[in-house]
Amino acid sequence: MLSTLKTSSLWRFLNETKALTSTTLSIKKYQHRRRLNTTTRIFSDRGFVTLATDKQQKQIYNIILMGSPGSGKSTVARILAQKLNKPSIDIDNDVLEPMWGVKISEKLKEKGSKYFIEEEGKALMTVKAENSIISLTGSNPLNDQAMRYIASTGYVIFLDYPAKGILQRLHKMKIDRIVGQEIGTPLADILDHRQITYEQAYDIRILCEENESPESVSEKVIVALKVLEEDQGYVSTRQDKNSVNTQERTSLGEILLQGLAPDGGLYVPALQIPILSKGEWSRLVNIGYRDRALRIMERLMNPCDLHPSKLRIFLERAYNSETFDNEKIFPVRHLQDNQFLLELFHGPTASFKDAALQLMPQMFVDALRNNEPLNNSSRYIILVATSGDTGSAVLDGFRRHAEGSGVGVIVLFPEHGISEVQRLQMTAMSGGNVQVLGIEGDFDLCQTMVKKAFQDQNLATWLSENGNFRLSAANSITWGRLLPQIVFQVSAYLDLVEQKVISLGDEVDVCIPTGNFGNILGAYYAQAMGIPFRRLICASNANNTLTEFINTGVYDIRARQIQKTQSPAIDILKASNLERFLYHMSDRNDQLVRKCFKELEENQCFEVSGQLLKDIQKSLVGKWCSEAECVNTIKKCFETTGYLLDPHTAIAKFVADLVNDGDVPMIINATAHCSKFAPQVLRALGHKKEIKDKTVSEMFDMLHKITESPSMHSKLEECVKSSSINEKVLKPNYEDIEREIKIFSHKI
C-alpha cells in the first residue's frame, strides 16, 4: 500500500550494510538559494547564542558526536572514520589526557566537577580539526562557550540512547560516578540532567534503539548525513522534474512565505518521507506530546531551515496549559467497543485546526525575519478562506504569536455557511493585525477569490509599491499546516500503545471527517513514516465529491453546488490537498497532476483510472453520511455512551460504524467540540422547541446540564459572551475584496 509513496528508496541505505561499509561518503556543502540565517546555536538558560558563521559555507566541516557516557560515541566515531575515510579525534583520549598528562578520572578527583568542566572546555577550544569525526566527552556540552566553538566547525550529532541502556552499560563498565555527580546523587538523576543539556545542543538527533549496536548507529549517522547532503528542500506538485535546478534549494522559510508555488501547485518535500523503525517508535511511546512532536518534526525538516532548538521553543509556546485545556494536548479516549476518539478540540478555538495554527504562525514569523534582507524587510498579509474552523484558529494563532511582526491576517468566510458560534469566534476577535470579511457565497467561492488574489499581478505590484507587502496563505495548502497534523495522527497511535490497548506494530484503522483533505493527508504521511494504519477512512457529508472520486476515479463537480449541512467545515467541493495525494500516489508524476488540475479548473472534472485508481482504493476507503444519518448518530451515540458528538465527528462515527469489521481498533478523529455547534446538537437531541429563542450563551448553559462528556470548553464559553466587533459583509465580487485588502494594508 505504501509502495506508491516510494519511501523505501531513501532508506535502502539503512539495509545495504555491505554497500555502506565500502562506500566513502563525500559530504558536499550545498548552497541554499537564500542563505541568510543558517546558523548554529546553543540554547542555554541564557537563551540563544547565534553564531555569525554559516557552517555549510565554511571550509572546515566536522562531524561531532555528542551523547551520554556509555552511548557509544567513541566506537561509533571509529566506525564512521573508517567508512567515511576521515580522521577520528576522541576528546578524552586524544586531547585531554595528552594535554593534562593524567587520566580523566584522576583530574576529576583532583579538581572537582566545576573546575573540571572549565578546564575541559578550555582544552576543547584548542582543537583545530578539519573534516574530522570528533567524539566529545559526555560533559563537553555542559560548557556553553566550548560547545559554541566546536559546533561552529561542523554538525553536532546527538546519539540519543535510552537511559535504561546507558545505565546498564555504565554498570558493566563499572562506572558509578560521572562529572557533575555529587556523593549521594543517583547516577540516573545526573543522566536526566545531562539529557536536558544535550537536547539543547544538537543539529541532528540519532534516535538509538534499545540494545542497538554501534554499527547500526553509525549507519543511521551516514543516512542522516546523506539526507542532509541531498536535500533539495521543497518542490511543487506541478514542477517539471526535468527543470529542477539541483544547485538551488527552496527552503522551508521560502515556501511558508509563498504559500502557493508560482506554478499554482502545492509544495511537498523534495526528498521522500523518512521511515522510523519499530525500535525508534518505541522511544516515543512514553514521552509527552511536545517531545513526540519535536522528534517527528525534526525528521521531516532540515535543521538549517528550522533548528531543533528553536523548534522546541515554538512547540512549548504552542502546546501548553495556557492554550490547551488538557495536559495530553490531544488525548485519546475509549468511546465504545473497538472505537476510540482522538479529541482534537482542546485548543483555544475548539477545533483540530489549533494544532497547526498555534505553531505555524511562529514558523511564519521566523521565516519572515530570516529570509528577508534587513534593509528590505517585506510585510505580509495572510489571506485565508474558511469554511468555519480555520478562520478563528488562524486569527487566534497570528494574533497570539505574530502581532507587531509586520504580519496581518484577512479571513474570508461564507456569510451564510458557518455556525453562529464560529461567526462569534471570528468577529469577536480583537487585534490590530486581523480583519474578517463575510462573503455572500459559499466556501468554494471564498477559496476561488483567495486564489485569484494570489495570481493577481496588478495587486501584487500595488502591495509591493505601497508598503512592501506580499500575500501569503495559512490554509491547509501550506506545508506548515500539514506538519502538525502528521504529529497528532502519530501521537494517537502511540497513545493506544501507551494505554496498552495495542502492542507496537499492531494495525489500527483511522476514520476522519474530510473536506479539504488536509487532516487525512496527515494520516497518510504518518502511515508513510511507518505507523501501521490499516485503513484510512474518508468520511464525507452530502458534499461527497471525495467519496465519489475514491470509489470511481472521477472527480466531477460540474453538476454540483455546495449543500449547506450541519457540518459546515467540510462543506467543500474542491479538496485542495488532494493534489498532494495524487502527486505521491502517481509516483510524483507532475505531468499527470498538471493535467488533472488543469481539467478541473477548465472543465470542473478530471478522471484517473488503471493502476493509479487501484492504488488509491488500496490506500483509502470512502463513505458518506446524510443529514438524517448525522442527526441520528449524534442522538444514538449520546444515548448509548453519554458522549456528545459535534456534527463533523458524527459524520466520522457513522462511517466508522458502516465499515467497522471489529478486527482492529478504530481511531475516530473528533475534530471539533460539540458546543461549537450547540444549536445543531441540541436539535439532534430533541430540544428544537426549547432553543427557538435562546441565545448561544443560553444554549451553552443547556449543554452544561445535559452532559459532562466531553467537558465544556471554557475559552469557547468566554467567546460566546462577546459581541461582534470586526466584520464586514461583501458581495461575491473580486474587486470589492481587492479593495479591502488594500485598505487593510494601511492598518498594519
Legacy VTK file of the C-alpha trace (Angstrom):
# vtk DataFile Version 3.0
C-alpha trace
ASCII
DATASET POLYDATA
POINTS 748 float
0.000 0.000 0.000
2.818 2.372 0.755
4.940 1.418 -2.207
3.436 4.204 -4.243
4.993 6.754 -1.945
8.416 5.268 -2.771
9.740 5.780 0.724
11.934 2.708 0.510
14.435 4.252 -1.904
15.865 6.599 0.702
16.076 4.025 3.447
17.694 1.382 1.294
20.908 2.844 2.704
19.976 1.536 6.112
19.646 -2.037 4.913
22.537 -2.259 2.476
25.178 -2.677 5.144
27.830 -4.143 2.886
27.461 -1.335 0.396
27.689 1.222 3.165
30.859 -0.299 4.555
32.665 0.069 1.261
31.299 3.498 0.464
33.239 6.659 1.069
30.710 9.400 1.552
31.774 12.814 0.428
29.726 15.385 2.305
29.094 18.289 -0.014
28.145 21.748 1.069
25.065 22.622 -0.964
24.137 26.254 -1.170
20.667 27.469 -0.317
19.115 29.944 -2.698
18.965 32.438 0.129
21.305 31.534 2.954
20.721 34.451 5.270
20.141 32.727 8.536
21.588 29.240 8.515
23.214 29.484 11.894
24.355 27.265 14.686
23.119 27.985 18.152
23.496 26.738 21.651
20.353 27.187 23.660
21.074 27.591 27.338
19.488 29.186 30.364
20.658 32.473 28.904
18.834 31.931 25.615
20.025 31.675 22.029
23.557 32.471 21.061
23.693 32.946 17.308
26.945 32.272 15.545
27.837 34.671 12.789
29.164 31.920 10.548
27.301 29.519 8.329
28.818 26.110 8.762
27.644 24.979 5.341
29.720 27.717 3.743
32.818 27.044 5.837
35.748 25.071 4.546
36.007 23.352 7.927
33.435 20.565 8.165
33.460 18.197 11.095
31.053 15.521 12.271
30.766 15.995 16.029
29.280 13.168 18.092
27.587 14.054 21.368
25.839 11.879 23.936
25.854 10.401 27.409
28.780 8.418 28.773
28.164 4.890 27.558
26.250 5.941 24.434
28.986 4.530 22.225
30.326 7.815 20.833
33.950 6.679 20.626
33.115 3.367 18.972
30.719 4.971 16.507
33.362 7.615 15.709
35.925 4.947 14.851
33.449 3.133 12.605
32.493 6.368 10.850
36.120 7.353 10.388
36.779 4.056 8.645
33.657 4.160 6.468
33.995 7.811 5.507
37.781 7.828 5.268
38.131 10.687 7.742
40.416 11.146 10.752
38.892 10.474 14.162
39.503 12.573 17.282
38.435 11.306 20.693
38.459 14.308 23.044
39.100 12.124 26.103
41.941 10.040 24.701
43.432 12.297 22.024
43.132 15.735 23.635
42.534 15.788 27.389
44.803 13.036 28.680
47.803 14.007 26.468
47.347 17.675 27.415
46.979 17.021 31.155
49.356 14.093 31.457
46.958 12.271 33.805
43.895 10.083 33.460
40.499 11.771 33.250
39.316 10.152 36.475
42.347 11.483 38.352
41.822 15.014 37.052
38.160 14.922 38.083
39.026 13.630 41.537
41.709 16.290 41.959
39.784 19.348 40.726
36.087 18.570 41.291
33.285 18.843 38.738
33.035 22.636 38.360
36.745 23.248 37.778
36.990 20.123 35.632
34.270 21.389 33.259
36.085 24.729 32.915
39.431 23.076 32.160
37.819 20.584 29.818
36.161 23.449 27.934
39.452 25.324 27.559
41.038 22.196 26.139
38.193 21.678 23.654
38.679 25.208 22.346
42.250 24.365 21.350
41.067 21.710 18.890
41.737 22.829 15.301
40.237 19.943 13.373
39.035 19.928 9.782
36.921 17.327 8.005
37.157 15.010 11.001
34.967 12.798 13.167
35.068 14.254 16.687
33.834 12.311 19.699
33.029 14.691 22.555
33.177 13.832 26.218
29.869 13.361 27.976
30.395 16.628 29.855
31.613 18.858 26.986
28.073 20.188 26.346
27.961 21.497 29.939
30.341 24.273 28.867
28.400 26.703 26.648
31.396 28.618 25.340
33.306 25.500 24.338
30.248 23.994 22.672
29.615 27.172 20.708
33.153 26.963 19.444
33.153 23.310 18.426
29.629 23.495 16.978
30.791 26.240 14.613
33.121 23.744 12.919
30.549 21.190 11.818
27.346 19.358 12.650
26.654 18.221 16.203
25.044 14.786 16.085
23.295 13.639 19.255
23.414 9.891 19.851
20.179 9.749 21.837
20.442 6.363 23.543
17.772 5.096 26.005
18.606 5.978 29.620
17.970 2.409 30.764
20.535 1.121 28.293
23.047 3.791 29.342
22.769 2.757 32.996
23.253 -0.895 32.073
26.338 -0.095 30.002
27.859 2.083 32.721
27.248 -0.683 35.252
29.059 -3.183 33.024
31.901 -0.678 32.617
31.965 -0.339 36.439
31.406 3.407 36.190
29.405 4.640 39.158
30.292 8.342 39.043
30.460 10.927 36.248
31.189 14.649 36.002
28.655 16.696 37.948
27.598 13.857 40.223
27.849 14.628 43.904
28.082 11.968 46.589
24.641 10.509 47.251
23.134 11.667 43.952
21.806 8.756 41.870
23.501 8.327 38.515
20.079 8.228 36.842
19.343 11.773 38.075
22.583 13.079 36.587
21.808 11.409 33.268
18.365 13.057 33.259
20.011 16.448 33.844
22.537 15.757 31.082
19.708 14.836 28.710
18.245 18.321 29.126
21.599 19.831 28.146
22.039 17.527 25.153
18.522 18.344 23.964
19.575 21.975 23.612
22.828 21.497 21.757
22.432 19.267 18.684
21.871 19.755 14.981
20.808 16.182 14.201
19.348 13.610 16.581
20.030 9.924 16.039
17.236 8.093 17.821
19.057 5.000 19.061
17.073 1.867 19.777
17.339 -0.301 22.859
20.455 -2.510 22.578
21.265 -1.052 19.156
24.787 -1.836 18.024
27.412 0.834 17.247
27.488 -0.458 13.664
23.770 0.159 13.268
24.034 3.606 14.875
26.884 4.542 12.543
24.742 3.557 9.558
21.988 5.867 10.825
24.508 8.704 11.068
25.581 8.111 7.474
21.982 8.076 6.274
21.235 11.302 8.165
24.264 12.999 6.621
23.361 11.794 3.159
19.820 13.099 3.589
21.281 16.447 4.608
23.606 16.379 1.613
20.943 15.507 -0.942
18.081 17.560 0.468
16.777 19.924 -2.182
14.155 21.390 0.106
10.704 21.534 -1.462
9.254 21.143 -4.935
5.885 21.977 -6.425
3.465 19.211 -7.315
3.315 20.794 -10.770
7.037 21.372 -11.214
8.584 19.629 -14.209
11.143 17.183 -12.826
13.443 17.883 -15.742
13.500 21.600 -14.946
14.561 21.235 -11.302
17.811 23.069 -10.628
19.753 20.795 -8.288
22.149 23.630 -7.464
19.356 25.664 -5.924
17.282 24.763 -2.916
13.849 26.016 -1.909
13.843 26.295 1.870
11.056 25.817 4.396
11.078 29.545 5.099
10.566 30.367 1.447
7.594 28.048 0.996
5.968 29.267 4.213
6.147 32.824 2.927
4.994 31.940 -0.584
2.018 29.731 0.265
1.193 28.508 -3.238
4.016 27.676 -5.617
4.440 30.125 -8.527
3.110 27.491 -10.944
-0.078 27.081 -8.891
0.981 23.772 -7.372
1.454 22.785 -3.745
4.820 22.297 -2.102
5.992 18.889 -0.894
9.425 17.754 0.352
11.854 17.063 -2.474
13.153 14.012 -0.631
10.932 11.089 0.234
9.198 10.809 3.601
11.511 9.142 6.173
10.511 5.861 7.803
11.089 5.230 11.505
11.785 1.701 12.667
9.733 -0.087 15.294
12.560 0.438 17.775
12.593 4.169 17.068
8.829 4.438 17.504
9.161 2.660 20.848
11.280 5.586 22.072
8.290 7.891 21.530
5.667 5.898 23.421
6.264 7.072 26.988
7.014 10.741 26.388
4.775 13.817 26.254
3.146 15.374 23.218
5.678 18.190 22.740
8.579 15.747 22.867
6.882 13.493 20.357
6.236 16.465 18.092
9.874 17.525 18.249
11.210 14.089 17.363
8.775 13.643 14.487
9.060 17.120 13.000
12.848 17.270 13.157
12.878 14.164 10.955
10.710 15.991 8.434
12.735 19.188 8.135
16.284 20.332 7.569
17.944 21.766 10.716
19.262 24.598 8.563
15.660 25.621 7.837
14.377 25.449 11.398
16.813 24.361 14.050
15.633 21.795 16.636
16.495 24.148 19.494
14.222 26.818 18.029
11.518 24.317 17.110
11.497 23.157 20.741
10.698 26.703 21.904
7.943 27.065 19.309
6.371 23.792 20.468
6.494 24.892 24.100
4.715 28.136 23.192
2.140 26.348 21.057
1.148 23.412 23.248
0.843 24.357 26.901
-1.720 24.726 29.677
-2.442 28.317 28.671
-3.541 27.401 25.163
-4.845 23.845 25.666
-7.173 22.697 28.415
-5.946 19.088 28.516
-2.456 18.121 29.656
-2.280 15.419 26.970
-2.989 18.169 24.378
-4.814 15.730 22.068
-5.992 12.842 24.268
-7.337 9.522 23.032
-10.307 8.103 24.934
-12.387 4.970 24.580
-15.844 5.520 23.118
-17.346 2.051 22.729
-16.343 -1.439 21.624
-13.233 -1.108 19.444
-13.733 2.618 18.804
-11.585 5.390 20.272
-11.911 9.153 19.943
-8.912 11.343 19.207
-10.067 14.595 20.842
-8.624 17.384 18.734
-10.681 20.214 20.213
-8.873 21.194 23.415
-7.120 24.212 21.870
-8.186 27.873 22.141
-10.739 27.754 19.298
-12.042 24.217 19.961
-11.145 22.517 16.679
-8.301 20.438 15.274
-7.086 23.491 13.355
-5.448 24.768 16.574
-2.861 22.002 16.276
-1.298 23.698 13.279
-2.261 27.286 13.911
-0.649 27.654 17.311
2.632 26.558 15.716
2.590 27.704 12.099
2.410 31.485 12.846
5.618 31.221 14.866
7.300 29.419 11.987
5.992 32.038 9.566
7.306 34.988 11.578
10.655 33.227 11.958
10.787 32.687 8.198
9.952 36.348 7.618
12.757 37.507 9.892
15.289 35.138 8.419
14.500 35.245 4.709
14.254 38.992 4.130
17.281 41.304 3.876
17.388 43.647 6.855
17.305 46.706 4.613
14.338 45.467 2.597
12.059 43.671 5.044
8.763 42.738 3.456
5.494 42.723 5.323
2.871 40.079 4.770
-0.879 39.793 4.546
-2.104 36.269 5.240
-5.180 35.698 3.102
-7.401 32.822 4.231
-10.667 31.268 3.097
-12.510 29.314 5.775
-15.490 27.001 5.886
-15.696 27.555 9.631
-12.922 26.350 11.904
-9.795 27.560 10.097
-10.712 31.236 10.362
-10.849 31.534 14.140
-7.770 29.331 14.531
-5.760 31.474 12.093
-6.895 34.675 13.770
-6.073 33.410 17.254
-2.706 31.991 16.221
-1.461 35.084 14.405
-2.903 37.468 16.979
-1.233 35.493 19.761
2.113 34.822 18.092
2.590 37.414 15.334
1.145 40.776 16.378
3.707 43.527 15.860
5.747 41.425 13.434
4.539 43.060 10.217
2.099 40.223 9.515
-1.649 40.799 9.142
-4.488 38.341 8.555
-7.630 38.666 6.441
-10.184 35.858 6.728
-12.942 35.310 4.161
-15.903 33.139 5.173
-19.274 32.282 3.574
-21.725 34.646 5.272
-24.475 32.042 5.499
-22.321 28.928 5.612
-20.935 28.764 9.161
-22.381 28.279 12.629
-23.246 31.200 14.900
-20.524 30.140 17.326
-17.962 30.092 14.525
-19.096 33.560 13.467
-18.723 34.923 17.003
-15.293 33.341 17.334
-14.077 35.273 14.316
-15.961 38.534 14.527
-15.318 38.989 18.259
-11.580 38.558 17.755
-9.725 41.760 18.573
-6.261 42.654 17.397
-4.503 45.261 15.332
-3.431 42.763 12.702
-6.699 40.910 11.935
-9.692 41.518 9.626
-12.775 39.366 8.967
-14.826 39.517 5.744
-18.153 37.725 5.293
-18.812 36.853 1.638
-22.280 36.299 0.203
-21.367 32.987 -1.372
-20.132 29.509 -0.479
-16.716 28.332 0.702
-15.516 27.332 -2.753
-16.220 30.890 -3.918
-14.201 32.243 -0.989
-11.351 29.890 -1.865
-11.534 30.909 -5.528
-11.287 34.588 -4.517
-8.202 33.848 -2.429
-6.504 32.011 -5.289
-7.403 34.839 -7.675
-5.787 37.362 -5.331
-2.604 35.280 -5.231
-2.477 35.207 -9.021
-3.297 38.933 -9.449
-0.044 40.555 -10.580
-1.533 44.052 -10.508
-2.472 43.610 -6.848
0.982 42.214 -6.094
2.607 45.254 -7.689
0.361 47.689 -5.794
1.038 45.988 -2.447
4.770 45.971 -3.106
4.845 49.654 -4.011
2.567 50.685 -1.134
4.229 49.326 1.966
6.344 46.462 0.604
3.548 43.942 1.261
3.228 40.431 -0.069
0.384 37.929 0.115
0.710 34.516 1.707
-1.549 31.688 2.847
-2.353 29.835 6.038
-4.922 27.414 4.640
-4.112 23.731 4.622
-2.476 24.252 1.233
0.681 25.366 3.057
3.126 22.667 4.171
3.451 24.385 7.537
-0.164 23.434 8.260
0.339 19.774 7.410
3.353 19.076 9.621
1.456 19.301 12.944
-1.355 17.177 11.529
1.098 14.364 10.888
2.167 14.620 14.516
-1.232 14.196 16.145
-2.086 11.233 13.934
1.153 9.551 15.005
0.579 10.503 18.629
-2.901 8.941 18.644
-1.437 5.588 17.662
1.318 5.860 20.275
-1.302 6.707 22.913
-3.066 3.413 22.211
0.263 1.647 22.691
0.900 3.571 25.916
-2.594 2.671 27.161
-1.829 -0.998 26.336
-4.820 -1.194 24.012
-2.434 -2.489 21.346
1.176 -3.576 21.075
3.600 -1.547 18.997
3.273 -2.737 15.420
-0.392 -3.753 15.662
-2.649 -2.318 12.979
-5.444 0.190 13.596
-7.973 1.936 11.389
-8.421 5.696 11.377
-11.621 7.470 10.318
-11.589 11.205 9.597
-14.332 13.679 8.626
-12.902 15.073 5.410
-13.425 18.216 3.367
-10.202 19.779 2.126
-8.220 16.525 2.508
-5.620 18.021 4.863
-6.256 16.002 8.011
-6.469 12.663 6.244
-3.336 13.571 4.297
-1.597 13.971 7.661
-2.646 10.395 8.474
-1.335 9.279 5.077
2.074 10.810 5.802
2.050 9.219 9.285
1.381 5.895 7.610
4.241 6.554 5.205
6.566 7.143 8.176
5.779 3.664 9.463
2.640 3.984 11.597
0.587 0.846 10.813
-2.721 2.392 9.865
-4.539 -0.456 8.153
-7.213 1.694 6.518
-7.522 5.441 6.051
-11.254 6.057 6.044
-12.502 9.251 4.432
-15.877 10.298 5.858
-17.815 12.848 3.798
-21.101 14.634 4.324
-23.583 15.241 1.497
-20.860 17.183 -0.368
-19.318 13.843 -1.226
-17.096 14.534 -4.231
-14.157 12.880 -2.448
-16.124 9.721 -1.717
-17.231 9.561 -5.337
-13.655 10.059 -6.520
-12.254 7.325 -4.269
-14.858 4.841 -5.476
-14.944 5.738 -9.183
-11.790 7.679 -10.037
-13.949 10.549 -11.306
-13.712 13.978 -9.679
-16.722 15.774 -11.091
-18.249 18.992 -9.749
-19.939 20.118 -12.985
-23.482 19.500 -11.800
-22.820 20.136 -8.144
-23.472 23.032 -5.863
-22.384 23.046 -2.247
-25.116 21.757 0.007
-25.336 23.566 3.321
-25.130 20.935 6.027
-24.851 20.717 9.793
-21.133 20.023 9.328
-20.104 23.236 7.525
-16.348 22.821 7.971
-16.447 20.036 5.380
-18.949 21.673 3.027
-16.306 21.668 0.310
-16.323 20.506 -3.304
-12.710 21.256 -4.280
-10.390 19.419 -1.897
-7.123 21.316 -2.324
-4.841 18.789 -0.628
-5.977 16.023 -2.943
-3.334 17.378 -5.311
-0.547 16.352 -2.946
-2.066 12.900 -2.512
-2.284 12.328 -6.275
1.294 13.508 -6.661
2.523 10.847 -4.246
0.219 8.081 -5.443
1.311 8.634 -9.050
4.995 8.350 -8.085
5.448 12.129 -8.267
4.044 12.391 -11.774
3.962 16.165 -12.181
2.651 15.860 -15.741
-0.404 13.929 -14.565
-1.014 16.391 -11.723
-0.850 19.375 -14.078
-3.250 17.670 -16.472
-5.785 16.712 -13.782
-5.975 20.091 -12.127
-5.983 21.999 -15.393
-9.004 19.917 -16.391
-10.627 20.588 -13.016
-10.077 24.324 -13.422
-11.277 24.474 -17.010
-13.878 21.692 -17.169
-14.765 21.123 -13.494
-13.891 17.452 -13.897
-10.996 15.006 -14.185
-10.608 11.242 -14.066
-7.927 8.729 -13.093
-8.011 5.040 -13.895
-5.977 1.864 -14.172
-3.266 1.099 -11.640
-3.401 4.571 -10.125
-7.067 4.134 -9.235
-6.340 0.691 -7.789
-3.567 2.161 -5.643
-5.869 4.938 -4.425
-8.526 2.410 -3.474
-5.942 0.325 -1.605
-4.935 3.400 0.360
-8.343 4.967 1.066
-11.869 3.931 1.952
-14.528 6.500 1.093
-18.073 6.623 2.507
-20.532 9.415 3.201
-23.266 10.308 5.662
-26.583 12.052 5.017
-28.010 14.819 7.184
-30.594 12.496 8.723
-27.927 9.905 9.491
-25.731 12.575 11.088
-28.555 13.706 13.386
-29.418 10.134 14.315
-25.766 9.353 15.061
-25.468 12.275 17.495
-28.606 11.115 19.308
-27.767 7.410 19.292
-24.166 7.912 20.443
-25.304 10.096 23.336
-27.945 7.588 24.405
-25.552 4.621 24.320
-22.309 6.189 25.563
-23.210 9.500 27.227
-20.766 11.233 24.874
-21.959 14.204 22.824
-20.502 14.434 19.326
-20.324 17.515 17.147
-21.785 17.054 13.626
-18.390 16.561 11.955
-17.352 13.849 14.382
-20.815 12.320 13.969
-20.130 12.044 10.233
-16.967 10.085 11.025
-18.730 7.976 13.672
-21.475 6.987 11.221
-18.959 5.991 8.554
-16.803 4.198 11.141
-19.824 2.104 12.152
-20.563 1.454 8.485
-17.133 -0.015 7.672
-16.143 -1.377 11.084
-15.236 -5.067 10.945
-14.178 -5.202 14.608
-10.816 -6.762 13.778
-8.659 -3.826 14.889
-9.137 -0.671 16.985
-10.688 2.282 15.185
-9.458 5.824 15.877
-12.154 8.382 15.078
-10.958 11.967 14.732
-13.147 14.215 16.911
-12.369 17.426 15.078
-14.495 19.965 16.979
-16.133 20.423 20.373
-19.869 19.740 20.441
-20.678 23.169 21.917
-19.236 24.827 18.825
-22.381 23.563 17.097
-24.746 23.923 20.025
-27.967 24.547 18.013
-27.416 21.545 15.738
-26.511 19.260 18.634
-29.454 20.335 20.793
-31.864 19.876 17.895
-30.468 16.390 17.336
-31.237 15.600 20.984
-34.844 16.707 20.533
-34.667 20.226 22.002
-35.828 22.068 18.889
-38.625 23.976 20.639
-36.572 24.804 23.733
-33.830 26.550 21.751
-36.090 28.574 19.471
-35.485 31.900 21.221
-32.282 31.008 23.064
-29.019 32.879 22.682
-25.870 30.865 22.040
-24.792 31.517 25.621
-28.079 30.105 26.908
-27.649 27.052 24.701
-24.241 26.511 26.277
-25.942 26.503 29.670
-28.310 23.824 28.407
-25.388 21.683 27.251
-23.806 22.085 30.685
-26.855 20.454 32.244
-27.138 17.722 29.632
-23.620 16.293 29.580
-20.167 16.337 31.116
-18.698 14.226 28.350
-16.869 15.963 26.875
-16.418 18.660 29.494
-17.395 22.159 28.412
-14.818 24.324 26.663
-14.017 27.337 28.860
-12.463 29.504 26.124
-15.453 28.897 23.885
-17.821 29.912 26.672
-15.937 33.181 27.104
-16.127 33.846 23.374
-19.894 33.471 23.003
-20.471 36.073 25.692
-18.660 38.606 23.494
-20.147 40.687 20.698
-19.094 41.110 17.072
-16.585 43.920 16.644
-14.723 43.006 13.485
-16.815 42.089 10.444
-17.695 43.390 7.013
-20.041 41.643 4.593
-19.218 41.815 0.871
-20.911 40.803 -2.347
-19.218 37.906 -4.207
-17.182 40.409 -6.156
-13.400 40.170 -6.503
-12.954 43.923 -6.951
-14.523 44.557 -3.529
-12.203 42.042 -1.899
-9.205 43.571 -3.653
-10.199 46.993 -2.309
-10.481 45.660 1.257
-7.016 44.113 1.020
-5.577 47.481 0.029
-7.400 49.302 2.846
-6.259 46.726 5.396
-2.622 47.095 4.348
-2.633 50.651 5.717
-3.624 49.388 9.177
-0.694 47.046 9.755
LINES 1 749
748 0 1 2 3 4 5 6 7 8 9 10 11 12 13 14 15 16 17 18 19 20 21 22 23 24 25 26 27 28 29 30 31 32 33 34 35 36 37 38 39 40 41 42 43 44 45 46 47 48 49 50 51 52 53 54 55 56 57 58 59 60 61 62 63 64 65 66 67 68 69 70 71 72 73 74 75 76 77 78 79 80 81 82 83 84 85 86 87 88 89 90 91 92 93 94 95 96 97 98 99 100 101 102 103 104 105 106 107 108 109 110 111 112 113 114 115 116 117 118 119 120 121 122 123 124 125 126 127 128 129 130 131 132 133 134 135 136 137 138 139 140 141 142 143 144 145 146 147 148 149 150 151 152 153 154 155 156 157 158 159 160 161 162 163 164 165 166 167 168 169 170 171 172 173 174 175 176 177 178 179 180 181 182 183 184 185 186 187 188 189 190 191 192 193 194 195 196 197 198 199 200 201 202 203 204 205 206 207 208 209 210 211 212 213 214 215 216 217 218 219 220 221 222 223 224 225 226 227 228 229 230 231 232 233 234 235 236 237 238 239 240 241 242 243 244 245 246 247 248 249 250 251 252 253 254 255 256 257 258 259 260 261 262 263 264 265 266 267 268 269 270 271 272 273 274 275 276 277 278 279 280 281 282 283 284 285 286 287 288 289 290 291 292 293 294 295 296 297 298 299 300 301 302 303 304 305 306 307 308 309 310 311 312 313 314 315 316 317 318 319 320 321 322 323 324 325 326 327 328 329 330 331 332 333 334 335 336 337 338 339 340 341 342 343 344 345 346 347 348 349 350 351 352 353 354 355 356 357 358 359 360 361 362 363 364 365 366 367 368 369 370 371 372 373 374 375 376 377 378 379 380 381 382 383 384 385 386 387 388 389 390 391 392 393 394 395 396 397 398 399 400 401 402 403 404 405 406 407 408 409 410 411 412 413 414 415 416 417 418 419 420 421 422 423 424 425 426 427 428 429 430 431 432 433 434 435 436 437 438 439 440 441 442 443 444 445 446 447 448 449 450 451 452 453 454 455 456 457 458 459 460 461 462 463 464 465 466 467 468 469 470 471 472 473 474 475 476 477 478 479 480 481 482 483 484 485 486 487 488 489 490 491 492 493 494 495 496 497 498 499 500 501 502 503 504 505 506 507 508 509 510 511 512 513 514 515 516 517 518 519 520 521 522 523 524 525 526 527 528 529 530 531 532 533 534 535 536 537 538 539 540 541 542 543 544 545 546 547 548 549 550 551 552 553 554 555 556 557 558 559 560 561 562 563 564 565 566 567 568 569 570 571 572 573 574 575 576 577 578 579 580 581 582 583 584 585 586 587 588 589 590 591 592 593 594 595 596 597 598 599 600 601 602 603 604 605 606 607 608 609 610 611 612 613 614 615 616 617 618 619 620 621 622 623 624 625 626 627 628 629 630 631 632 633 634 635 636 637 638 639 640 641 642 643 644 645 646 647 648 649 650 651 652 653 654 655 656 657 658 659 660 661 662 663 664 665 666 667 668 669 670 671 672 673 674 675 676 677 678 679 680 681 682 683 684 685 686 687 688 689 690 691 692 693 694 695 696 697 698 699 700 701 702 703 704 705 706 707 708 709 710 711 712 713 714 715 716 717 718 719 720 721 722 723 724 725 726 727 728 729 730 731 732 733 734 735 736 737 738 739 740 741 742 743 744 745 746 747
